[in-house]
Amino acid sequence: MFTRVAYESWHDVVPFIAFGFTAMVFLTMSVRGFLLRKEKADHMSQLPLDD
């Protein structure tokens, strides 16, 4: 009635790849935020959010 799920050896690598991709995106966005010029940040903070 119940069958046991059999994992292949490559299934162990998938969480590491997902974590690496997520960390890469987070670090990329963090670096872009830190390197943002003050004038651009001020301009973006004044953009209207409501129409």
Rosetta silent file (secondary structure, phi, psi, omega in degrees, C-alpha in Angstrom):
SEQUENCE: MFTRVAYESWHDVVPFIAFGFTAMVFLTMSVRGFLLRKEKADHMSQLPLDD
SCORE:     score description
SCORE:     0.000 S_00000001
   1 L     0.000  -49.454  176.831    0.000    0.000    0.000 S_00000001
   2 L  -100.523  135.707  175.917    2.740    2.462    0.915 S_00000001
   3 L  -113.314  142.992 -179.808    5.818    2.698   -1.211 S_00000001
   4 L   -82.414  137.533  179.173    9.046    4.137   -0.008 S_00000001
   5 L   -78.066  124.829 -179.816   10.436    7.061   -2.001 S_00000001
   6 L  -102.256  116.309  179.458   13.789    6.125   -3.449 S_00000001
   7 L   -88.787  142.558  173.865   16.104    9.078   -3.958 S_00000001
   8 L   -87.053  168.555 -176.873   18.825    9.053   -6.538 S_00000001
   9 H   -68.703  -28.204 -178.996   22.284   10.350   -5.699 S_00000001
  10 H   -76.202  -14.435  177.510   21.814   13.566   -7.717 S_00000001
  11 H   -67.312  -23.300  179.202   18.799   14.523   -5.570 S_00000001
  12 H   -70.739  -21.291 -175.126   21.199   15.374   -2.743 S_00000001
  13 L   -86.601  -23.994 -174.107   22.738   18.173   -4.819 S_00000001
  14 H   -58.139  -46.129  178.363   19.506   20.045   -5.639 S_00000001
  15 H   -61.479  -35.123  178.628   19.159   21.872   -2.269 S_00000001
  16 H   -67.805  -39.400  177.348   22.751   23.078   -2.500 S_00000001
  17 H   -65.714  -43.319  179.265   22.199   24.406   -6.011 S_00000001
  18 H   -63.701  -42.513  178.330   18.991   26.166   -4.923 S_00000001
  19 H   -65.574  -41.846  178.850   20.706   27.707   -1.896 S_00000001
  20 H   -62.249  -42.429  178.602   23.663   28.811   -4.003 S_00000001
  21 H   -64.663  -44.616  178.951   21.405   30.450   -6.576 S_00000001
  22 H   -63.078  -43.267  178.899   19.369   32.223   -3.882 S_00000001
  23 H   -64.558  -38.489  179.172   22.519   33.430   -2.121 S_00000001
  24 H   -63.784  -44.342  178.628   23.960   34.664   -5.421 S_00000001
  25 H   -64.348  -43.812  179.191   20.826   36.692   -6.194 S_00000001
  26 H   -61.625  -46.557 -179.578   20.731   38.128   -2.660 S_00000001
  27 H   -65.561  -38.286  178.103   24.407   39.115   -2.744 S_00000001
  28 H   -62.585  -45.813  179.657   24.052   40.642   -6.209 S_00000001
  29 H   -67.415  -35.590  178.208   21.103   42.793   -5.123 S_00000001
  30 H   -65.522  -44.628  179.353   22.902   43.780   -1.910 S_00000001
  31 H   -64.037  -41.896  177.805   26.022   44.884   -3.789 S_00000001
  32 H   -62.760  -37.061  177.861   23.914   46.851   -6.287 S_00000001
  33 H   -67.570  -40.660  179.723   22.143   48.553   -3.384 S_00000001
  34 H   -70.193  -30.368 -178.212   25.389   49.464   -1.649 S_00000001
  35 L   -90.701    2.838 -179.399   26.919   50.835   -4.854 S_00000001
  36 L   -67.904  130.563  179.238   23.873   52.954   -5.722 S_00000001
  37 L   -66.881  149.681 -177.452   24.759   56.614   -6.133 S_00000001
  38 H   -62.070  -39.652 -179.700   23.163   59.025   -3.677 S_00000001
  39 H   -62.508  -42.455 -179.995   21.544   61.078   -6.434 S_00000001
  40 H   -67.200  -39.826  178.811   19.906   57.988   -7.923 S_00000001
  41 H   -65.283  -41.206  177.518   18.718   56.811   -4.503 S_00000001
  42 H   -63.987  -42.495  178.499   17.223   60.244   -3.763 S_00000001
  43 H   -61.796  -45.087 -178.390   15.504   60.283   -7.156 S_00000001
  44 H   -68.180  -29.695  179.707   14.081   56.796   -6.640 S_00000001
  45 H   -73.777  -18.754  179.758   12.836   57.671   -3.144 S_00000001
  46 L   -94.532   -0.642  179.903   10.790   60.548   -4.607 S_00000001
  47 L   -67.123  139.488 -179.441    8.996   58.441   -7.221 S_00000001
  48 L   -71.240  136.999  178.769    5.229   58.382   -6.754 S_00000001
  49 L   -98.707  -23.356  178.875    3.870   55.065   -5.497 S_00000001
  50 L  -111.390  143.442  177.889    0.198   55.945   -5.913 S_00000001
  51 L   -94.565    0.000    0.000   -1.432   57.079   -9.123 S_00000001
